[in-house]
């Protein structure tokens, strides 16, 4: 029986994407190239894992001095990457919360320096019984230790938990720990998948 549901946040409940900022700066092909070669997902993940924004910016400027201005705006204008909540998923979260049948947690790869912006902007984040933020823990998905932090802190039995994430790598890591999981594609797909775990929506 599932009694605990764990949500990822970015791209599941919150529409965050660097494209929303950099499409204001570059032509589309230039934007894709910059985000694939300079401000890459791998670079951003280091901040999710606890590296400071100042250090991340310094390291990248040293590597790509010709891109200094556009590197600096990644965090100087970071809130412009937050488009808003993903309404369909937030509605599902509300339905699950209102049922009163489940503990709700969030497990997110997110910098400890930018997460307070999301906390202030999105009221639904207060609905969770707990949120584990990678930047605070100096650990992140898909490392098993990060999942275990959540499980141990809140006394969650893996086989009684359901994890929802848009990244298949993170889903596989959860399943290897015995946690049930749904690979999130969109709210409609999630709504269709939940009843298989006896989660009525």
Phi, psi and omega in degrees: 000130176279125175236359182222132178236129184243123181254138159287162182253298183296128180073002174245307178247336183235129181272091178246132179200127177302337179302325184297332175274307191285345173290345175278346188250320186245160160291160191302313183293325177292322179298312181299320180294315180299315182284344177269340187238339183245281178275074189275163174302323180296320176297315181296325181297333178294326175289322175302328182274002174119352178293140182289153179295323179296316179293319179299317180293316180300313182300316185287323178294322177297327181279324183229068184300332180291345181252019188307312184300316183283337173289316182298327183290343181306315179259333177297327182240026184307320181302338179290348176277348180268105181278326180152188177283161173263100194304319183297322180285322178298323177296320177295319177301317180295318178300315179296316180297315183293338179292333181072010186262354188224146165280140183240129178226159173239139177233108192230138168275108187201139177296138178294340181276334180259341183299325177302333177294316178294318180302321181287326187276327189247104184298328184295344177295340178283352181283342184283147175284343177186148177231127177253117186254126186302318182298327177289325186269350185057040182204163183200165170293143011262019184293130182305327182300328181290318176296320181294330175301314177298310184300316183287319183297323185247015176051051181265131174275119185309318184289350178256009183244149176236127184248135182237122183208150180274349184259117184298327176302318180288326177297313181298322179296320178295316182297327179294340177266005179087011179271133173293151185209151173235126175280110186286130174247310178199168184300323182295317179295320179296317180300323180287333184275333187298320181301335178296340178255019180058035174256103183286132175228000000 
